[in-house]
Amino acid sequence: MSWKHRIFRLLGKEPEAVVVSFCSGPEALGHAMVELGRSAEAVPFLQRTVALQPANADGRELLGVALFQAGQFAAAVEEFAAASRLRPG
């Protein structure tokens, strides 16, 4: 069983399909939590991802999504802007 399947099981949901990607542990856990509708719980994991990898545009974008869904709109806009600057064009 892959580590992503284990994360989904730990969070109480059997994955229907797990997309394989290359991301850090905190980012993967944060992503799984966002997918399960647990965005507020995902925020600390995604903040850790961004602290460890400030140039990670995908991590910043996902953090923005989690923040937005958690009602932290101003912080979400900051992360979306940072992700946009890292991905010009």
DOKOL-252978 format. One record per residue: z, x, y of N, C-alpha, C in turn. Coordinates in pm, whole numbers, plus 50000, padded with zeros to 5 digits. Atoms other than C-alpha are relative to their C-alpha. Example, Ala and Ser with C-alpha at 12.3 -4.5 7.8 and 13.67 -1.06 7.14 Angstrom:
BEGIN
NODE     n_w     n_u     n_v    ca_w    ca_u    ca_v     c_w     c_u     c_v
NODE   50000   50089   49881   50780   51230   49550   50000   50090   50120
NODE   49994   49918   49881   50714   51367   49894   50073   49923   50109
***
This chain:
BEGIN
NODE     n_w     n_u     n_v    ca_w    ca_u    ca_v     c_w     c_u     c_v
NODE   50000   50085   49883   50000   50000   50000   50000   50090   50124
NODE   50009   49919   49879   49906   50140   50340   50119   49974   50091
NODE   49888   50016   49907   50160   50191   50618   49979   49879   50089
NODE   50023   50119   49917   49992   49916   50821   50038   49873   49926
NODE   49957   50115   50079   50042   49669   50538   50153   49990   49998
NODE   49853   50000   50001   50409   49774   50524   50056   49949   50133
NODE   49954   50047   49869   50448   49715   50899   49990   49848   50007
NODE   50015   50145   49996   50310   49362   50869   50103   49933   49910
NODE   49900   50058   50090   50538   49293   50572   50139   50007   50060
NODE   49869   49987   49936   50842   49426   50760   50017   49897   50112
NODE   49995   50098   49891   50754   49192   51046   49990   49857   49949
NODE   49996   50133   50058   50741   48901   50805   49867   49929   49989
NODE   50129   50064   50013   50369   48840   50778   49911   50081   49909
NODE   50094   49934   50090   50120   48920   50508   49867   50014   50075
NODE   50126   49983   49927   49809   49070   50670   49882   49942   49922
NODE   50121   50051   50065   49487   48886   50596   49896   50112   49993
NODE   50089   49885   49997   49284   49189   50698   50061   50101   50095
NODE   49944   49895   49917   49411   49515   50832   49887   50094   50039
NODE   50104   49912   49949   49175   49712   51051   50055   50142   50002
NODE   49956   49861   50001   49200   50084   50992   49962   50064   50132
NODE   50026   49928   49875   49233   50283   51310   50084   50125   50000
NODE   49928   49875   49988   49359   50620   51413   50086   49994   50125
NODE   49908   50007   49887   49661   50569   51633   50137   50043   49953
NODE   49866   49951   50030   50018   50690   51653   50085   49890   49937
NODE   49908   50097   50059   50304   50524   51469   50051   49897   50098
NODE   49952   50100   49903   50456   50363   51782   49889   49907   50048
NODE   50112   50083   49955   50113   50242   51892   49962   49899   49892
NODE   50034   50090   50110   50038   50095   51550   50103   49889   49986
NODE   49895   50101   50009   50372   49918   51537   49991   49903   50117
NODE   50015   50085   49882   50326   49789   51893   49881   49906   49985
NODE   50120   50082   50019   49977   49666   51807   50028   49888   49901
NODE   49967   50102   50099   50103   49484   51499   50088   49892   50061
NODE   49910   50097   49939   50378   49319   51702   49926   49909   50098
NODE   50081   50082   49909   50132   49202   51969   49919   49900   49919
NODE   50081   50088   50085   49908   49059   51696   50084   49887   49940
NODE   49912   50101   50058   50207   48870   51555   50067   49913   50107
NODE   49943   50081   49893   50293   48722   51896   50138   50045   50044
NODE   49868   49948   49965   50598   48944   51946   49984   50108   50108
NODE   50038   49905   49895   50475   49110   52265   50120   50065   50068
NODE   49883   49943   49932   50814   49154   52431   50063   50110   49916
NODE   49945   49898   50090   50932   49349   52126   49907   50120   49988
NODE   50098   49892   50009   50613   49558   52132   50008   50096   50118
NODE   50002   49921   49876   50666   49683   52488   50065   50138   49984
NODE   49939   49866   50008   50913   49968   52410   49918   50098   49914
NODE   50081   49913   50085   50690   50102   52132   49875   50048   50073
NODE   50120   49964   49926   50384   50096   52354   50033   50088   50121
NODE   49958   49910   49892   50576   50252   52642   50020   50141   49947
NODE   49984   49868   50062   50666   50536   52407   49864   50064   49974
NODE   50136   49950   50022   50300   50572   52313   49943   50060   50128
NODE   50054   49956   49872   50202   50602   52680   50076   50122   50052
NODE   49921   49882   49957   50487   50847   52750   49956   50125   49924
NODE   50043   49885   50082   50369   51070   52464   49854   50037   50023
NODE   50144   49979   49982   49998   51027   52540   49953   49929   50127
NODE   50033   50068   49875   49946   50946   52909   49852   49973   50020
NODE   50145   50020   49985   49567   50974   52877   49942   49905   49895
NODE   50043   50092   50105   49552   50716   52594   49966   49865   50064
NODE   50044   50122   49933   49346   50440   52755   50024   49877   49914
NODE   49977   50115   50089   49370   50211   52450   50147   49963   49997
NODE   49857   50026   49999   49747   50249   52443   50045   49933   50128
NODE   49965   50061   49871   49772   50167   52814   49948   49856   50010
NODE   50054   50135   49998   49547   49865   52775   50083   49906   49913
NODE   49917   50081   50088   49750   49735   52483   50138   49976   50060
NODE   49873   50018   49929   50071   49794   52680   49983   49894   50108
NODE   50027   50102   49898   49915   49590   52961   49997   49860   49940
NODE   50005   50131   50068   49844   49305   52719   50141   49954   49963
NODE   49863   50035   50040   50200   49314   52584   50084   49961   50120
NODE   49926   50031   49879   50348   49322   52932   49959   49866   50058
NODE   50050   50127   49947   50127   49036   53048   50053   49884   49918
NODE   49953   50109   50086   50217   48822   52748   50151   49982   50008
NODE   49855   50008   49985   50584   48903   52809   50040   49954   50141
NODE   49972   50051   49867   50553   48776   53168   50026   50106   50105
NODE   49979   49890   49905   50574   49118   53335   49865   50034   50065
NODE   50136   49995   49948   50259   49068   53538   49970   50123   50085
NODE   50025   49884   49912   50293   49344   53800   49987   50127   49917
NODE   50007   49881   50086   50360   49608   53534   49872   49998   49917
NODE   50123   50013   50078   50068   49474   53329   49879   50044   50082
NODE   50113   49963   49913   49830   49512   53625   49995   50152   50017
NODE   49996   49854   49987   49945   49874   53668   49941   50068   49877
NODE   50052   49939   50123   49868   49953   53304   49851   49975   49983
NODE   50144   50027   50007   49529   49780   53316   49923   50091   50096
NODE   50064   49911   49902   49443   49981   53629   49997   50143   49948
NODE   49996   49864   50055   49553   50306   53462   49898   50015   49887
NODE   50097   49995   50109   49344   50226   53153   49859   50003   50055
NODE   50133   50004   49936   49047   50149   53377   49964   50136   50060
NODE   50026   49867   49941   49082   50484   53558   49969   50103   49891
NODE   50024   49907   50110   49087   50663   53223   49865   49975   49932
NODE   50128   50038   50058   48769   50481   53118   49902   49959   50109
NODE   50090   50039   49892   48538   50495   53417   49866   49950   49946
NODE   50132   50050   50035   48212   50302   53404   50007   49890   49910
***
